[in-house]
Amino acid sequence: MESPSAFNTIGRAGDTATTVGRGRARGYGVPLVVAVTGHRDLLPSEEPQLRQRVREFLCSLRDAYPGRIVAVMSALAEGADRLVAEEAITLRMPLHVSLPMQRHLYLADFESPQSVAHFEALCAAAVEVYELPLTPGNTAASIAEPGPNRARQYAQAGVFLCAHCHVLLALWDGKDSDQLGGTAQVVRFHHRDEMPGYTPRATSGRLTLAEDESDLVYHLVCSRDRPDGGPAAGFTPLEAWWYTNDEQSPRTRELPDRYRQVFDRANEFSADAQRHAASIDAERWPLLSDEQAAVLPAGLQDINQVFCAADWLAIRYQKRVLLTLRMTHVCALFTGLAYISYTDIESVRWLILVILGLMGAAAGISALANRGGWHRKYLDCRALAEGLRVQFYWAAAGVTSGNVTKFAHDNFLQMQDPELGWIRNVMRVAGTECDVAPSRDPAGVEFAVREWIGDDRCGQLGYYRRKVAERTSRHRTTQRVVTLGLLTTALALGVLLFVGSAIPDEVGGNVAYLMGCVLLLVGVRQSYAKSTAESELIKQYDFMHRTFRNARRRIDAAENDAERRHVLKILGDAALEEHAEWILMHRERAIDQKDAARLG
């Protein structure tokens, strides 16, 4: 397998796709991958117009999403696969080749020397070529001739393309077919997550019932060069549709809004990552070192690359969110102090101006944060980084779902807010190379256990232990402030109650003023603790610390790598579920102008 990184295709629309190897600078742009399925026997008279339609479609994606690099993934079968691949090369878009079997076995599909030469030329022009492994039960001998065994390899290729693309481009006559691995079945799989004869019946489950962003097909209607080769009834050759699972409007001329939002968010992330590439390179915290990368599966570099961008951006926006919260709460504190001073000390005009200025400042800061989407970007980038962390260590250890159609990205945020589909949209391509053939090297399991789980000093065990201690200390400080404030207030009230009549009015007024200031400080501190989910995070961090500790104990007692991988799979599922809960919890604490007004 040739394996230059998918994230080494650096450039923007119109730039020549380039590749770089390990040890050289890598780009942070996330590809927008268009996978191809289509008939081998296209009608020659339609080919020029099909090429034009394909070219227009690819260019429209490139123009709509300039922050991403449009790439094409194809199996390079004769006909539609090669037609689209040629157009991608003409447009200087990266071509990724996913072969259904080893190259020398696949060549049996091509009868003429010219076809073989054409195939080799396209492979040479590709930025990467994947050779999918033999499906269970198959051997090189069993797939040497056409038949059900070889068809299972085509089915596997169709499933792989669907699972690792953002749009499935189907040059299809629209007719249903029972041909295993054929165009009709690939489109059906993309929509329903099932392919009779390849996917097990047990595949159907909650994931297939949830709406997500993975069923998007661009259907370019074509004819076939055969006696009954016209399109299905109701279709006209060369017309094009967006084709989805939508119950009301499965076919539309324009990209449906929910997919557009997913693409817009992914484009925004990719553009941000490229804009800050130099800073990310200088300040990133990678999941593996160059020395580790030299001995672990090469595809880990792709996941690590996106993780570094997501982690850096999450930290960047987290700092802005925390700064916004602190500034708005400080404004609220001084607004309250100015108001109490105006009512209890001296009603001077300049205090009114101070109050209005501080309230305006708080509203302005919140508006700036809201306009920049800092809170949303922080949560989304952190969720993406944590999803990629699980995906990375699963790939390093060779952990699989146990299902021929499911990969790491299918496990994350499937039942949550549809707006978060863009996160799977990015993860879908980050793990492509690792998903070709999972690593079975014991060193990968050891690496995942050591670096991911770790111990009380490192890894996630060390991280959650430190976070529990840090958050607990912060929460205790809040409780001390509250307790001290209430005791001070109670003491002041007691003094006023029992000896208030003996205290001069001026002194009593000052006591009441100080009591109001203390209560204000307590309220602002409690509001800040609520905004940062102070107490809730202690529970979450403690839960995750116990989860990782139990996983470490189970792994240390395991007798073989199969058991260790099983524990790592369960651990990853728990981590992904907890991250989904985390992002939903924090979304309820979004920064908006209503909070600023409430604080004021």
VOGU-3710 file (C-alpha; in Angstrom, 3 decimals, decimal comma):
1> mespsafnti> 0,000/0,000/0,000  1,278/3,426/-0,931  0,514/5,789/1,876  1,309/9,479/1,631  -0,971/11,204/4,111  -4,416/12,367/3,102  -3,615/15,551/5,002  -0,478/16,133/2,977  -2,544/17,485/0,111  -1,761/21,113/0,786
11> gragdtattv> -3,345/23,944/-1,146  -6,494/25,759/-2,128  -8,720/25,729/-5,143  -6,605/25,769/-8,265  -3,368/24,784/-6,552  -1,528/21,665/-7,588  -1,969/18,871/-5,070  1,376/17,978/-3,561  2,495/15,210/-1,255  5,068/15,187/1,476
21> grgrargygv> 6,495/12,351/3,502  7,145/11,848/7,169  9,368/14,391/8,795  8,236/17,287/6,606  5,654/19,954/7,298  2,056/18,782/7,061  -0,989/20,819/6,116  -3,996/21,231/8,388  -6,671/21,470/5,710  -9,352/18,792/6,050
31> plvvavtghr> -10,262/17,245/2,683  -13,831/17,197/1,448  -13,909/13,709/-0,043  -16,141/12,751/-2,949  -16,301/8,988/-3,466  -17,335/7,535/-6,808  -19,636/4,681/-7,647  -20,986/4,084/-11,121  -21,474/1,789/-14,057  -18,602/0,365/-16,063
41> dllpseepql> -20,506/0,380/-19,367  -21,333/4,053/-19,845  -22,932/5,061/-23,132  -20,111/6,601/-25,246  -22,376/9,306/-26,679  -23,143/10,596/-23,165  -19,578/10,633/-21,882  -18,622/14,176/-22,979  -21,649/15,647/-21,215  -21,127/13,443/-18,167
51> rqrvreflcs> -17,599/14,768/-17,922  -18,897/18,315/-18,074  -21,452/17,637/-15,344  -18,823/15,993/-13,124  -16,450/18,894/-13,670  -19,150/21,435/-12,791  -20,077/19,502/-9,648  -16,503/19,245/-8,356  -15,849/22,911/-9,071  -19,044/23,944/-7,290
61> lrdaypgriv> -17,839/22,182/-4,126  -14,417/23,763/-4,402  -15,928/27,229/-4,783  -18,479/26,740/-1,991  -15,931/25,488/0,554  -12,613/27,264/-0,030  -11,345/26,301/3,419  -11,217/22,653/2,391  -9,475/20,676/-0,328  -11,906/18,766/-2,528
71> avmsalaega> -10,529/15,256/-3,102  -11,854/12,302/-5,073  -11,802/8,681/-3,925  -12,217/6,014/-6,572  -11,664/2,282/-7,086  -10,582/2,998/-10,709  -12,847/0,421/-12,299  -13,476/1,006/-15,977  -16,216/3,468/-16,832  -17,536/5,916/-14,237
81> drlvaeeait> -14,704/5,451/-11,727  -12,057/6,419/-14,217  -14,072/9,192/-15,807  -14,388/11,016/-12,478  -10,747/10,283/-11,593  -9,597/11,857/-14,858  -11,653/14,976/-14,194  -10,184/15,268/-10,706  -6,673/15,101/-12,127  -7,578/17,681/-14,772
91> lrmplhvslp> -8,855/19,989/-12,027  -5,670/19,304/-10,040  -7,660/17,793/-7,184  -6,103/15,014/-5,081  -7,039/11,508/-6,169  -7,227/8,754/-3,545  -7,475/5,216/-4,864  -9,146/2,483/-2,832  -8,664/-0,897/-4,525  -11,023/-3,765/-3,612
101> mqrhlyladf> -8,086/-6,193/-3,425  -4,360/-6,373/-4,058  -3,390/-4,618/-7,253  -2,089/-7,663/-9,103  -5,374/-9,493/-8,423  -7,482/-6,504/-9,404  -5,806/-6,292/-12,814  -7,779/-9,378/-13,870  -10,802/-7,073/-14,214  -9,194/-5,312/-17,170
111> espqsvahfe> -9,082/-7,300/-20,387  -6,993/-5,123/-22,669  -3,385/-3,927/-22,250  -4,656/-0,401/-22,898  -7,035/-0,646/-19,931  -4,262/-1,934/-17,696  -1,953/0,888/-18,794  -4,713/3,425/-18,161  -5,241/2,014/-14,662  -1,527/2,149/-13,864
121> alcaaavevy> -1,298/5,723/-15,093  -4,157/6,810/-12,843  -2,595/5,035/-9,858  0,650/6,850/-10,552  -1,207/10,177/-10,528  -2,939/9,440/-7,201  -1,698/10,904/-3,916  -2,332/7,557/-2,225  -3,368/4,041/-3,162  -5,036/1,687/-0,662
131> elpltpgnta> -5,339/-2,056/-1,137  -8,213/-3,432/0,928  -7,559/-6,803/2,593  -9,280/-10,057/1,765  -12,694/-10,399/3,356  -13,121/-13,201/5,953  -13,124/-16,595/4,258  -11,592/-15,355/1,027  -8,190/-16,304/-0,348  -6,236/-15,125/-3,347
141> asiaepgpnr> -7,307/-18,289/-5,148  -11,001/-17,940/-4,255  -11,262/-14,472/-5,797  -9,173/-15,192/-8,891  -12,299/-15,732/-11,004  -15,595/-13,792/-11,167  -18,154/-15,032/-8,668  -19,631/-14,383/-5,218  -16,226/-14,438/-3,486  -14,801/-11,745/-5,733
151> arqyaqagvf> -18,080/-9,820/-5,477  -17,616/-9,635/-1,705  -14,399/-7,727/-2,315  -16,315/-5,196/-4,439  -18,928/-4,970/-1,690  -16,191/-4,258/0,857  -14,804/-1,524/-1,397  -18,244/0,060/-1,725  -18,740/0,040/2,040  -15,270/1,521/2,595
161> lcahchvlla> -15,928/4,327/0,110  -19,263/5,164/1,734  -17,779/5,177/5,227  -14,904/7,515/4,335  -16,468/10,096/2,066  -18,627/13,145/2,567  -20,507/12,870/-0,720  -21,135/9,739/-2,753  -21,140/10,686/-6,430  -23,237/8,068/-8,239
171> lwdgkdsdql> -23,203/7,825/-12,029  -26,202/5,527/-11,984  -29,180/4,651/-14,146  -31,456/4,696/-11,101  -32,458/1,040/-11,403  -32,464/-1,303/-8,429  -30,191/-4,346/-8,665  -29,272/-7,336/-6,526  -25,712/-7,444/-7,864  -23,463/-7,633/-4,804
181> ggtaqvvrfh> -21,190/-4,608/-4,668  -22,857/-3,030/-7,702  -23,739/0,660/-7,988  -27,347/0,230/-6,870  -26,317/-1,693/-3,778  -23,617/0,829/-2,879  -26,189/3,653/-3,047  -28,581/1,557/-0,983  -25,891/0,923/1,609  -25,090/4,614/1,806
191> hrdempgytp> -28,723/5,306/2,667  -29,740/2,283/4,732  -26,467/0,911/6,069  -27,200/-2,539/4,703  -25,947/-4,572/1,760  -27,551/-8,024/1,459  -24,927/-10,685/0,992  -22,204/-8,691/2,739  -23,458/-6,906/5,857  -24,737/-9,144/8,661
201> ratsgrltla> -28,381/-8,880/9,665  -27,309/-7,809/13,141  -25,951/-4,595/11,610  -29,312/-2,868/11,889  -29,580/-1,002/15,143  -29,925/2,426/16,660  -27,239/3,880/14,396  -29,230/3,070/11,266  -32,354/4,689/12,756  -30,692/7,989/13,641
211> edesdlvyhl> -30,528/10,730/11,033  -26,974/11,860/10,367  -24,807/13,421/7,692  -23,523/10,175/6,163  -26,240/9,425/3,601  -25,588/12,217/1,089  -25,602/11,101/-2,556  -25,205/13,239/-5,659  -27,021/11,265/-8,350  -25,928/11,947/-11,905
221> vcsrdrpdgg> -28,294/9,993/-14,130  -26,688/8,066/-16,978  -27,484/5,357/-19,511  -25,670/2,067/-20,026  -24,236/0,679/-23,240  -26,555/-2,306/-23,477  -29,912/-3,104/-25,123  -31,945/-2,142/-22,042  -29,526/0,550/-20,951  -31,894/3,494/-20,589
231> paagftplea> -32,405/5,062/-17,146  -35,197/3,951/-14,834  -38,677/5,307/-15,453  -38,978/8,926/-14,379  -35,310/9,750/-14,950  -33,720/11,611/-17,853  -30,095/11,057/-18,857  -27,661/13,697/-17,532  -30,013/15,186/-14,941  -28,579/15,539/-11,435
241> wwytndeqsp> -30,063/15,392/-7,951  -29,044/15,533/-4,336  -30,430/12,248/-3,044  -30,925/11,626/0,700  -33,060/9,668/3,139  -35,375/12,591/3,740  -38,939/11,334/3,943  -40,554/14,438/2,446  -38,001/15,479/-0,201  -35,475/12,730/-0,913
251> rtrelpdryr> -34,394/14,387/-4,171  -33,583/18,080/-4,390  -31,740/20,319/-6,812  -30,015/22,244/-4,036  -27,961/20,844/-1,171  -30,359/20,377/1,800  -29,835/22,838/4,648  -28,842/20,307/7,312  -25,984/19,048/5,156  -24,993/22,569/4,213
261> qvfdranefs> -24,618/23,424/7,884  -22,384/20,389/8,458  -20,198/21,355/5,503  -20,076/24,993/6,592  -18,886/24,056/10,093  -16,258/21,655/8,777  -15,113/24,325/6,310  -14,875/26,842/9,160  -12,721/24,481/11,215  -10,458/23,676/8,276
271> adaqrhaasi> -10,026/27,361/7,415  -9,205/28,208/11,047  -6,659/25,399/11,198  -4,920/26,580/8,035  -5,006/30,216/9,140  -3,192/29,371/12,378  -0,962/26,627/10,958  2,287/28,287/12,022  1,107/28,725/15,614  -0,224/25,178/15,742
281> daerwpllsd> 3,128/23,850/14,537  4,941/25,801/17,233  2,597/25,156/20,170  0,832/21,872/19,504  0,744/18,879/21,856  0,939/15,806/19,583  -0,217/12,346/20,568  2,962/10,727/19,308  6,593/11,677/18,827  8,607/11,348/15,620
291> eqaavlpagl> 10,320/8,299/17,068  6,990/6,637/17,831  5,603/7,594/14,432  8,467/5,741/12,757  7,384/2,377/14,217  3,600/2,740/14,575  1,045/2,595/11,708  1,566/5,456/9,280  -2,113/6,408/9,283  -1,830/7,606/12,884
301> qdinqvfcaa> -0,126/10,725/11,576  -3,349/11,782/9,853  -5,403/11,484/13,041  -2,658/13,160/15,066  -2,522/16,008/12,576  -6,204/16,834/12,937  -6,062/16,287/16,699  -3,282/18,880/17,049  -5,345/21,439/15,136  -8,547/20,707/17,071
311> dwlairyqkr> -6,751/20,708/20,440  -4,934/23,984/19,732  -8,101/25,706/18,533  -10,044/24,385/21,536  -7,454/25,863/23,896  -7,482/29,141/21,981  -11,248/29,534/22,190  -11,398/28,240/25,762  -9,089/31,058/26,836  -11,354/33,563/25,099
321> vlltlrmthv> -14,456/32,098/26,705  -12,916/32,184/30,184  -11,689/35,737/29,621  -15,194/36,737/28,532  -16,774/35,139/31,601  -14,287/36,783/33,941  -14,676/40,212/32,369  -18,484/40,077/32,364  -18,554/38,937/35,994  -16,094/41,654/36,996
331> calftglayi> -18,330/44,160/35,204  -21,309/42,747/37,079  -19,496/43,039/40,405  -18,531/46,675/39,866  -21,953/47,480/38,440  -23,496/46,214/41,657  -20,989/48,092/43,792  -21,688/51,303/41,900  -25,427/50,808/42,287  -25,172/50,159/46,037
341> sytdiesvrw> -22,887/53,164/46,370  -25,416/55,312/44,516  -28,351/54,203/46,679  -26,615/53,883/50,044  -23,722/56,378/50,037  -24,203/59,286/47,675  -26,520/59,738/44,699  -24,110/61,427/42,333  -24,529/61,609/38,557  -21,190/60,063/37,662
351> lilvilglmg> -22,160/56,788/39,393  -25,090/56,442/36,993  -22,659/56,858/34,103  -20,394/54,209/35,632  -23,335/51,804/35,974  -24,428/52,336/32,377  -20,852/52,052/31,130  -20,212/48,789/32,950  -23,498/47,275/31,769  -22,710/48,354/28,221
361> aaagisalan> -19,204/46,892/28,489  -20,580/43,548/29,681  -23,124/43,483/26,871  -20,478/44,462/24,327  -18,048/41,780/25,471  -20,784/39,138/25,317  -21,845/40,332/21,874  -18,257/40,125/20,622  -17,904/36,571/21,949  -21,261/35,593/20,486
371> rggwhrkyld> -20,453/37,072/17,089  -17,152/35,216/16,999  -18,799/31,966/18,063  -16,087/31,467/20,685  -18,164/29,323/23,014  -19,487/27,082/20,232  -16,067/26,742/18,631  -14,471/25,894/21,970  -16,994/23,146/22,680  -16,973/21,764/19,147
381> cralaeglrv> -13,187/21,743/18,815  -12,773/20,131/22,229  -15,358/17,470/21,361  -13,570/16,831/18,056  -10,176/16,600/19,780  -11,471/14,106/22,342  -13,164/12,038/19,653  -9,924/11,991/17,685  -8,032/10,966/20,821  -10,170/7,835/21,106
391> qfywaaagvt> -9,948/7,205/17,368  -6,159/7,564/17,511  -5,564/5,088/20,326  -8,066/2,619/18,924  -6,206/2,729/15,621  -2,833/2,348/17,344  -4,029/-0,727/19,253  -5,938/-2,250/16,340  -9,310/-1,933/18,069  -12,247/-2,457/15,712
401> sgnvtkfahd> -16,012/-2,279/16,129  -16,427/-5,951/15,279  -18,760/-4,898/12,478  -17,634/-4,817/8,837  -19,522/-1,558/8,209  -18,692/0,447/11,339  -15,639/2,545/12,146  -14,570/4,821/15,012  -16,373/7,895/13,685  -19,680/5,988/13,681
411> nflqmqdpel> -19,556/5,759/17,492  -19,504/9,472/18,272  -22,401/11,905/18,778  -24,717/9,746/16,691  -27,754/10,374/18,885  -26,961/13,978/19,815  -27,537/17,364/18,212  -27,444/17,143/14,362  -25,331/20,323/14,354  -22,469/18,210/15,689
421> gwirnvmrva> -22,442/16,030/12,581  -19,545/18,071/11,237  -17,341/16,457/13,897  -17,991/13,001/12,426  -17,559/14,638/9,032  -13,951/15,430/9,952  -13,256/12,150/11,771  -14,550/10,260/8,728  -11,449/11,134/6,705  -8,899/11,419/9,511
431> gtecdvapsr> -8,844/7,672/10,092  -9,089/6,470/6,496  -5,647/4,895/6,214  -5,848/3,189/9,604  -9,249/1,757/8,688  -7,899/-0,013/5,599  -6,284/-2,807/7,609  -6,289/-2,544/11,432  -2,878/-3,030/13,038  -2,330/-6,269/14,945
441> dpagvefavr> 1,081/-5,311/16,331  1,283/-5,916/20,123  3,440/-2,794/20,355  0,384/-0,732/19,428  -1,583/-2,134/22,360  1,289/-1,380/24,732  1,537/2,133/23,324  -2,194/2,776/23,816  -2,181/1,469/27,380  0,937/3,433/28,322
451> ewigddrcgq> 0,117/6,730/26,611  -3,688/6,799/26,750  -4,533/5,208/30,092  -1,166/5,829/31,766  -0,883/5,992/35,545  -1,324/8,577/38,303  1,449/10,705/36,795  0,674/10,559/33,065  -1,967/9,651/30,534  -5,662/10,163/31,132
461> lgyyrrkvae> -5,382/8,678/34,617  -2,939/11,383/35,622  -4,939/14,068/33,814  -8,255/13,257/35,506  -6,586/12,882/38,912  -5,115/16,382/38,574  -8,379/17,829/37,303  -10,388/16,354/40,164  -7,964/17,909/42,664  -7,916/21,238/40,831
471> rtsrhrttqr> -11,700/21,497/40,480  -12,274/20,346/44,055  -9,918/23,036/45,345  -11,684/25,665/43,258  -15,107/24,498/44,458  -13,944/24,646/48,078  -12,838/28,223/47,530  -16,322/29,045/46,243  -17,866/27,362/49,257  -15,578/29,290/51,601
481> vvtlglltta> -16,561/32,576/49,963  -20,237/31,683/50,304  -19,855/30,555/53,900  -17,808/33,598/54,874  -20,273/35,886/53,142  -23,264/34,341/54,900  -21,546/34,414/58,295  -20,549/38,035/57,811  -24,070/38,934/56,785  -25,560/37,041/59,721
491> lalgvllfvg> -23,179/38,792/62,119  -24,028/42,202/60,670  -27,743/41,498/60,894  -27,339/40,338/64,496  -25,550/43,549/65,405  -28,222/45,651/63,752  -30,978/43,609/65,386  -29,766/43,750/68,949  -27,816/46,995/69,206  -28,931/48,826/66,103
501> saipdevggn> -30,759/51,481/68,032  -27,556/52,396/69,816  -25,497/52,676/66,660  -25,302/56,055/64,919  -27,183/56,188/61,608  -23,960/56,770/59,712  -22,358/53,645/61,165  -25,487/51,578/60,582  -25,588/52,730/56,996  -21,988/51,699/56,483
511> vaylmgcvll> -22,689/48,268/57,973  -25,644/47,807/55,629  -23,494/48,961/52,707  -20,727/46,474/53,514  -23,300/43,717/53,976  -24,671/44,441/50,519  -21,166/44,359/49,021  -20,445/41,000/50,631  -23,704/39,488/49,364  -22,972/40,854/45,903
521> lvgvrqsyak> -19,511/39,242/45,929  -21,046/35,932/46,983  -23,641/36,096/44,215  -21,099/36,920/41,503  -18,790/34,127/42,644  -21,656/31,619/42,609  -22,716/32,803/39,173  -19,188/32,322/37,829  -19,030/28,834/39,361  -22,316/27,966/37,667
531> staeselikq> -21,182/29,379/34,316  -18,071/27,187/34,395  -19,964/24,076/35,614  -17,636/23,910/38,597  -19,424/21,252/40,657  -20,682/19,214/37,673  -17,179/18,849/36,273  -15,912/17,393/39,549  -18,403/14,558/39,141  -17,514/14,017/35,487
541> ydfmhrtfrn> -13,772/14,062/36,080  -14,103/11,722/39,051  -16,260/9,342/36,996  -13,720/9,289/34,165  -10,838/8,807/36,617  -12,569/5,769/38,082  -13,398/4,474/34,598  -9,781/4,680/33,430  -8,551/3,209/36,716  -10,868/0,219/36,325
551> arrridaaen> -9,784/-0,196/32,719  -6,127/-0,190/33,752  -6,814/-2,845/36,369  -8,676/-5,020/33,841  -5,925/-4,641/31,244  -3,177/-5,471/33,722  -5,057/-8,687/34,548  -5,771/-9,585/30,890  -4,070/-12,672/29,506  -3,767/-11,663/25,849
561> daerrhvlki> -4,028/-8,734/23,466  -7,527/-9,724/22,358  -8,764/-9,126/25,912  -6,821/-5,879/26,120  -8,330/-4,636/22,865  -11,781/-5,526/24,164  -11,218/-3,421/27,284  -9,857/-0,553/25,181  -12,975/-0,714/23,016  -15,263/-0,491/26,052
571> lgdaaleeha> -13,134/2,307/27,495  -13,304/4,282/24,264  -17,078/3,882/24,072  -17,386/5,178/27,640  -15,105/8,130/26,870  -17,034/9,036/23,709  -20,335/8,891/25,560  -18,988/11,058/28,370  -17,636/13,624/25,892  -21,078/13,797/24,284
581> ewilmhrera> -22,600/14,497/27,708  -19,909/17,102/28,377  -20,616/19,118/25,253  -24,375/19,062/25,795  -23,944/20,174/29,415  -21,747/23,112/28,444  -23,978/24,151/25,554  -26,596/25,042/28,160  -24,110/27,576/29,525  -23,590/29,486/26,310
591> idqkdaarlg> -22,434/33,097/26,531  -25,156/35,465/25,400  -26,390/38,973/26,035  -29,178/37,734/28,328  -26,550/36,518/30,786  -24,840/39,888/30,662  -28,166/41,618/31,362  -28,929/39,215/34,218  -25,536/39,837/35,781  -25,976/43,569/35,374
//
